[in-house]
Amino acid sequence: MEVIRAHVWISGRVQGVAYRVSAAKIANHLELKGWVRNLPDGQVEAVFEGAEAAIEAMIRWCHEGPPDAIVEQVKASYEAPEGLQSFNIRR
């Protein structure tokens, strides 16, 4: 399996709505590695590493987010994988 890495920024009403916890659950279900965190400017930032199809599914989910989120924009860039071993919520 070829591993790819996506670095994603999500903006809108994405903090205080369980976005990070929900993203971690979906990422683990998709067997992705990486992390997710809140940024001081109100965005959520995440890195996902794994199979291309799983990354694409995760990015599609990011456009929706959890039920209370209002996602306005998702920006993704692709980078060289670092070989991450787990998925974490960063504080």
Buried (B, 14 or more C-beta within 10 A) or exposed (E): EEBBBBBBBBBBBBBEBBBBEBBBEBBEEBEBBBBBBBEEEEBBBBBBBBBEEBBBBBBEBBEEBBEEBEBEEBEBEEEEBEEBEEBBBEE
